Amino acid sequence: HVQLVESGGGSVQAGGSLTLSCAASGHTLGSRCMGWFRQAPGKEREGVAGISTIYTGIRHTVYADSVKGRFTISQDNAKNTLYLQMNSLKLEDTAMYYCAADGSRLPPSQLLLSDKYTYWGQGTQVTVS
């Protein structure tokens, strides 16, 4: 049974940084596509960053245009943990952040599509003021 638990959210001033973590259990991180998504009040869930090594054997990372150059997704297979380093945070980054996992061989073009993911964490709130 796959479980994902996010942590690291909190309140931060604009321009600051946060690092989110997603601890995975029940599967090996590297065997699945992983993604970070966010949902602000009144808005649809959107893909923020995705990572996969199972499509071609080469690690692919994908970012939403709104976070390129500011956010970095990474994974530590030894710790079975996914990370999202967020720098230069903006007011519009305020949202509930979720990590997600799927065992399908998603191509990079689909890593930010929420309907392609099977397993979801409960989320961690990020508030930028």
C-alpha positions in Angstrom: 0.0 0.0 0.0 1.6 3.3 -1.1 1.6 6.1 1.4 2.9 9.6 0.9 3.3 12.1 3.8 4.2 15.7 3.1 6.0 18.0 5.5 7.9 21.3 5.5 5.1 23.7 4.8 4.6 26.9 6.8 4.5 30.7 6.6 7.2 32.7 4.9 7.7 36.2 3.7 7.9 36.9 0.0 11.3 36.3 -1.3 12.0 33.6 1.3 12.5 29.9 0.9 11.0 26.6 2.0 11.8 23.0 1.4 8.9 20.5 1.2 9.5 16.8 1.8 7.4 13.8 0.9 8.2 10.6 2.6 7.1 7.6 0.7 6.3 4.1 1.9 5.0 1.0 0.3 7.0 1.5 -2.9 10.5 2.4 -4.1 10.7 6.1 -5.1 12.7 5.5 -8.2 10.2 3.0 -9.6 7.5 5.6 -9.9 6.8 8.9 -11.5 6.5 11.6 -8.8 5.1 15.1 -8.8 4.3 18.1 -6.7 1.0 19.8 -7.2 -0.7 22.7 -5.5 -4.2 24.1 -5.0 -5.1 27.6 -3.9 -8.5 28.4 -2.6 -11.0 28.7 -5.4 -8.5 27.4 -8.0 -7.9 24.1 -9.7 -5.1 21.9 -8.7 -2.1 22.6 -10.8 1.1 20.7 -11.5 4.2 22.4 -10.1 7.1 19.9 -10.8 7.5 16.3 -11.8 10.3 13.8 -11.9 10.7 10.4 -13.4 13.4 8.0 -14.4 11.2 5.1 -15.6 10.2 6.4 -19.0 13.6 6.2 -20.7 15.9 5.4 -17.8 17.1 8.9 -17.8 15.9 11.3 -15.1 13.5 13.8 -16.4 12.3 16.8 -14.4 9.6 19.1 -15.5 8.4 22.4 -14.1 5.4 24.7 -14.5 6.4 28.0 -16.2 5.4 29.9 -13.1 8.1 28.2 -10.9 10.9 27.6 -13.4 14.2 28.9 -12.0 12.8 29.2 -8.5 11.7 25.6 -7.6 13.7 22.4 -7.7 12.4 18.9 -7.5 14.7 16.1 -6.3 14.5 12.7 -4.7 16.7 10.8 -2.3 16.2 7.1 -3.2 18.1 6.0 -0.1 15.6 7.9 2.1 12.7 7.2 -0.2 11.9 10.9 0.0 10.9 13.5 -2.6 11.7 17.1 -2.1 10.7 20.5 -3.5 13.1 23.3 -2.8 11.2 26.6 -3.2 13.2 29.8 -3.5 12.2 33.4 -4.2 8.6 32.7 -3.0 5.9 34.9 -4.2 2.4 35.7 -2.8 0.9 33.6 -5.6 2.8 30.6 -4.4 0.4 30.4 -1.5 -1.5 27.1 -1.7 -1.8 23.6 -0.3 1.0 21.5 -1.8 0.6 17.8 -2.5 3.0 15.1 -3.6 1.7 12.4 -5.9 3.0 9.1 -7.3 2.2 6.8 -10.1 3.7 3.6 -11.5 2.9 4.3 -15.1 5.6 5.2 -17.6 4.5 8.8 -17.9 6.4 10.8 -20.6 7.7 14.1 -19.5 4.8 15.9 -21.2 2.4 14.2 -18.7 4.2 14.6 -15.5 2.3 17.7 -14.5 -1.2 16.3 -15.2 -2.9 15.5 -12.0 -5.3 12.9 -13.5 -2.3 10.7 -14.4 -1.4 10.1 -10.8 -2.9 7.4 -8.6 -1.5 8.1 -5.1 -1.7 11.3 -3.2 -0.5 12.7 0.1 -2.7 14.8 2.4 -0.9 18.0 1.6 1.1 20.7 3.4 0.1 24.4 3.5 2.4 27.0 2.2 1.5 30.6 3.0 3.6 33.5 1.5 2.9 37.0 2.9 
